[in-house]
Amino acid sequence: MNTVTRPRILVVGAGFAGVECVRRLERKLAPDEADVTLVTPFAYQLYLPLLPQVASGVLTPQSIAVSLRRSKKYRTRIIPGGAIGVDLKAKVCVIRTITDQIVNESYDYIVLAPGSITRTFDIPGLTDHAYGMKTLAEAAYIRDHVISQLDLADASDDPAERASRLQFVVVGGGYAGTETAACLQKLTHAAVKRYPRIDPALIKWHLIDIAPKLMPELGDKLGRSAQEILKRRGIDVSLGVSIEKAGPEEVTFTDGRVVPTRTLIWTAGVVASPLIATLGAETVRGRLAVNAEMQLPGHDGVFALGDAAAVPDKAKDEAAAVCPPTAQHAMRQGKKVADNVIATLRNQPLTPYVHKDLGLVVDLGGTDAVSKPLGIELRGLPAQVAARGYHWAALRTNVAKVRVATNWTLNALAGDDFVRTGFQARKPAKLHDFEYTNAYLTPDEVRAHVEGTDRME
């Protein structure tokens, strides 16, 4: 008896791009038209732009973790794990499950949306002593860590220990770093009132970046406005400066300053997931080189998008322009790539991705914000309304919207209790511990694994 199998569509990654793609495939494909599988370690979509508000306690972690299993119409199979290699010739994705089992998943069409990881440099001590702000676990951990520094400083009679526990360094003057420094400074400013033995003047926040401007994408005026807000709060902003070396109790800046600190938060940009390097395909600054339809040239049925792909930006005049790694591009690319996968299945023409940037919003906590929606420069409360309105509207489910709105309201009315949960308190929790960057295979290892599995079968 002949068994007719449906085409297999494999989506790698449950970020903005991957989830939008899967949801559109579910809506537009007939149930018997194709099988859809999603590879992700966690069955939720993380609303990444609001991570600093989780770290500062304005939002609870589950508020921005939007469940993928909540919908009754959900029919995508989820493999709980991470893709660690892809053999394009054999059409096999190698997956390490959350139980550390390595399995092969065959596909007919693959959508690569593995996102990005924190970009690091060869700075002595960086990966051993710095914290990141890329995952939900990191945000929850950093909140506990910052509050614990206040607890320990309050309990200590050693001036040197107090000084190192009450200074905090954030590296990266982009959106993630600026919002992280701003939100966490608000946390410590409010919390220190509950610590009568701590002089508030001892708490110092440093925001540094090697670039000459803070958030240059906002333009000179709004960038300066953001910098003025941070300085008014007492945050020391140093531009043209980076880290020379990092230790467990101090950090040395490239301008020679040595800052005693137990808290180094590294947010200096992102790079494409190491999964992209396993393909052995052409890249553009580490991102997979794809065409405007988000196909990988020379490989049928392979699509890539989001932070991991250099998608041509057709909305700009420059020929070499690629879309920046932002949530708004990832969401819209997810929908378009789903349409193109379906078009390929049905032997229909594909359409290129074109989207004009809608602007930028930066929430600095409280009523402080700077925003540039549709090119209109806003500051203060109007900017805050625009920022939170944009984030609230972008949340995918009504349940998530209610949770976030409730958290914002409760925090505004009642403030914070500054509670430490003890999250992973006795486990290592630096950059390399959260992002599993050593889990990926080389192209040769991928081929050897796939060929070895085939021989065993």
N, C-alpha and C positions, 0 to 999 in steps of 0.2 A: 504494500500500500504506500502510495506516495504521500508525503506530508509536506504541505506548503507552509513555510515559515514566513512570518511577517518581517519586514525590515526592522533592524535593531538600531535605535538612536540612543547613543550614550552621551550624556551631558556631564561634564566634569566641573564641579564647583557650584556651591549654592549661595554665591554672592548676588549682587544686584543683577548682573548679566545672566548668570545661570538660571536663577529662579524666574526671571521674566521670560526667558526662553522656554522653560519647562511649562509654565502656566499657559503660554500662548499655544504651544504644541498640543496641550490637553484640550484647549478650547476649539482648535481648528482641525485637528485630526479626528477622523472617525475611529471608534474603538478598535476596529479590526484592520486599520490601515497601517499601523506600526506599533512596536513596543518601545516605550520610553523608560530609560534607566538613568538615575541620578547618583553620582558618586560624591559623597560629602561626609566628613567626620561627624557632623552634628545636623540633626533634622530641624534646623531653623535657619532663617535668613537674618544675618546680623545687620542692623541699621548702623553702619560704621560711623557716620558723622556725629552721632550722639554719644560716642564712647566717653569723651571728656566729662559729660554730665553724669555718666554712671560712676566714673572715678571720683567725682566730687560729691556724689550722693544725692544729686537733684533727681535722678531717675534710678529706679531699681533695675538690676540686670535683665530680668525677664521682660521688662517693658520694651526693650529694643531687640529682643530675640523673637522674631516672628515665626511661629510654628509652621512647618511644612505639612503637618499631618492634620491640621485642624479642619480643612475642607472635606466634606463628605464626597465631593466629586473627584478628589485626588486619586489618580490611578497610576501614577508613576512609581516604579519600583525604586527603592532607595538602598544603595549599598553603603553601609556605615564604615567609611574609611577614606583614605586619601590616595589619589593616583600618584604613583612614583615613577612611572615610565610609560611610554607609548611606542609601539612598534608599528609604524605607518605602513610598512610593506605587508605584514601579516594581519593588519587591522585588529590589533590586540592592545588593550590597556591593562597594565600591570598595577594592581591595587594592593595596598597594605591596609587590612581591616583594623578596626579599633582593638582587636584582640591580637594584633601583630601577625596574623596569618596573611600570606601573600597569595593572591588569586589572580587569574587571568580573566578578563572580560572581553569577549569578541564583540565587534560592532560592524555595522554597515555604514553608519554615519556617526561622526563624533563631533561634538561641540566643546571646544576647549575654553573654559572660563575659570581657570584655577586662581585668578586674582594675582595678588602680589605679596611680597614679604618686605619687612623693614630693610632698608638699604644700610649696610654698615661698611666701615672702612678698616683698613689694617692699622688700627690705633691700639697701642698696648693697653690691655685691661678692659677694653670696651665691652666685648661680649660677655666677659666674666662679671662685670659690675653694673652694667646698665640695664634698665627696665624699658620695655617697649610699650606702645599704646596701639596695638593692632588687633587684639582679640578681646573677647568678652572676659576671659579669665584674667588677662593682664590688667584690664581696667578695674576689676573687682579686687585684684591683688594689690594694685597701687593704692587704692583707697585705704585698705587695711594697713599697708606699709606706712603711709603718710600719717595716719592717726597714731600708729604705734610709735612713730618718732616723737610725737608730742607727749605720749604717755611716758616714754623712756627718758626724755629730757626733763620732764616734771619730776621724775623719781631720782634723777641723778644730782649729785653735789659737785661733780667734776665740770668746771667751766669749759674745758676743751671738748669734752663729750657733748655737752649741751650745744656748743657752737656748731659741731658737725651734724648733730641731729636736727637742728633748726634752720639749716641752710639747704635749699633745694635747687637743683640745676636741671633745666630743660633745654635740650639741644634741638634746634629746628625752628625756623621762623616762618614756616608755612602754616596752613590752617590747623593741622593737627597739633603742632607744637604751641602755637599761639593760644588756641582754645584750651589746651591742656594746662598751660601755665596760668591762664586767666581763671579757669574754673577751680583749680586746686588752690590757688592763692586765696580765692573767696572762701574755700573750705577752711584753710588754716586761720584766716583772719577771724572768721566766726567762731571757730573751735577754741582759740586761745583764751577767749573770755571765760571758758570753763576751767582754765588752768591758772589759778591765782599765783602759783610759784614761778610762772614763766613771764618774763618781760616781753611784751609783744614786739618791741624793737629788735629783739634778737632773731626774729623770724625773717629770713631773707630769701626771696625767689630770684633766680637768675634765668633769663631767656637769652640764648646766644645762637647766632647763625653766621656762617661764613659769607653769606650774601650781603651786599651793601644796603639792601632794603628789606623791610618786613612785609611779607605777603605782596610781592611786586605785581601779582595778577590783579590786585585791587586798584592799582594806580597810585600815584604819588600822594594825592590828598588823603584818600581813605587809609592808606598805609601809615601815613603820619598820624592820622587821627587815632588809629589803633595803638600806635606806639605811645602817644600821649596818654591814652586811657591807662595803659599798663604802668607807665611811669608814675602817674598820679596815684596809683594804688601801691606804689613802692616796689614794683618789679624792676629789677635792673636789666635793661635790654642792651646787649652788646652785639653789634653787627661787625662783620669782617673778622669774626673770632670763631674758633672751633676748639675741639678738645685735643690736647697733645698726648695725654695719658690719663688713665683712670685707675684709681685704687679703691680699696674697701672703705676708706675713711676720708679721702680727699680726691679732688680732680684738678688737673693742671690745664689751664687754658693756653692757647697758642700765643697769647700776648704776654705770657709769663706769670700771670696770676695763679696762685694756688688757693683753691676754695675748699675749706673743710666741709665735707658733706657725706651723708650716707645714702643720698637719693640722687641718682643720675637717670633722667628719663630721656631716651633717645628717640626722636621723631624726625630725623633728618632725611625724609624722603622714602620712596619705595622702589623696588625693582620687581620685575616679573617673577612669577613663581619658578623655582628651579625645575619644575616639570618641563618647561619649554626647552631647556637645554638637552633633555633626553631624546628629543625628536631628531636632532641632527639636521635641522632645517635652518634656512636663512633667518636672521634676526636683525632688528633695528634697535640698537641700544638695549639689547636683551629681550625685547618684545618680538613676538613672532611676526614676520613680514607677511601680511595678507593683502588681498586686493580690496576694492571698495565694497564688494559683496561679502567680504569677510571670509573668503575661501583661501585655503593655502594653495598657492599655484603648484601645479604638477601632481596634486594628490586629490583624487576624487573623494568627495564625501567628508572632507576635513574642513571644519570651520573653527575660527578662533576670534575672540572678542574681549572687551573689557581691558583691565590693567595688563593682561598678559599678551595683548596683540597690538601691533602698530597699525591701527585702522586709519586709512587715509581720511583726512578731514576735508571733505568736498565743499564745506561751507566757507572755507578760506581760499584766498587767491593763490597762496604759495603752493607750488606743485608738490613739495616735499613735506607739507604739514601733516601731522598725525593728530588724532584725537587725544586730548589729555586724559590721564587716568582718574576720571571723576565719576561720581555716582550717576549723574544725569545722563552722561554718555553711555555708561554701562547698561542702564535700564532700557534706553531706547535701542541700543545695539542688540540687546537680548530679544526684543520683539522682532526686529528686522531679520536677525539670523534665523529665528524660528520660521518666519515667512519664507526665507530662502531655502531652508532645509525641506520644507513642504513643497516648494516649487521644484526642487530637485527630484523629490519623490514622484511628483506628478508630471515630470518632463515639461515644466513651464519655465519661462525666462526668469532670471534672478534680477533683483533690483539693488542698486547701491545704497549704502547708508549715507544719509545727509541730515545733519541736525545743527542748527545754529545755537550756540551757547546762550543759555537763558540768564546768565549772571552768577554772582557769588554771594553767599551769606556767611557771616562770621559772628557767632554768639560768644560774647565775652563774659557772660554771667550777669545776673541781676537785670538791670535795664541798660547795660552797656552792650553795644553791638555796632558793627559796621557792615553795610550790605550794598550790593550793586545789582539789584534785579533789573534785567532788561536795560542795563547801562545807566540806571538812575542811582545816583549816590545818596545813601541814607546814613544817618548817624543816630545814636541814642535810642529812644523808645520806638520811633518808626522803624529803625533798622532791626530792632529786636522783634517787633511784630512780624516783619517780613521774614526774618530768619526762622523763627519758630513756626510761623505759618507755612513756610515752604517745607520744613521737616515734617510737620504734622500731616500735611497733604500727601507727602511722598510715602508715608507709612502704608504698607500694603493692605492691612486688614483693619476693619472697624474696631476690633478688640484691642489691637495695638494702639490705635488712635485714642481710645478711651483711657487706656492705662497711662499713656504718656501725658495726656491732658490732666488726668487726675493727679499724677505725680507732680507736675508743674504747679498746679493749684495748691496742693498740700504743702509743698516745699515753700511756696511764697507766703502761705499763711502761718505755718507752724515751724518752719526752719528744719534743722537737722538735729538728730540725737547723737551724732558722731560715734556710732557704734562700730566696733571691730568685730567681724564675723569669725576671724581665725582662719580664713581661707588659705589653705596650703601653707600654714604658718611655719611648719617645720620641713618644708621641701624647698629645693632650689627653684628659683623663679626668675631667672634672668632671660635675656633675649633668646638665646638658643634653646632654652627649656620650653618655651611656649610655641615656637614656630617650626620646630622639627625640621630644620634645614638640612640635617645630615641623613634624612630618610630616603633621599632620591637615588636612583640608579644612573649610571652613565649609559650612553647609547649602546655601547658594546655589551654591558651587563643586561640591558633590556633584551637585546637580540638573543644572547646566550640563554637567558631565562625562558623566553618564549620557545626557542628551538628545543631546549631541554625538556620542557613540559610536553611539547608535541611528541617527542620520541617516547616519553613515558606512556603517553596515551596509545 
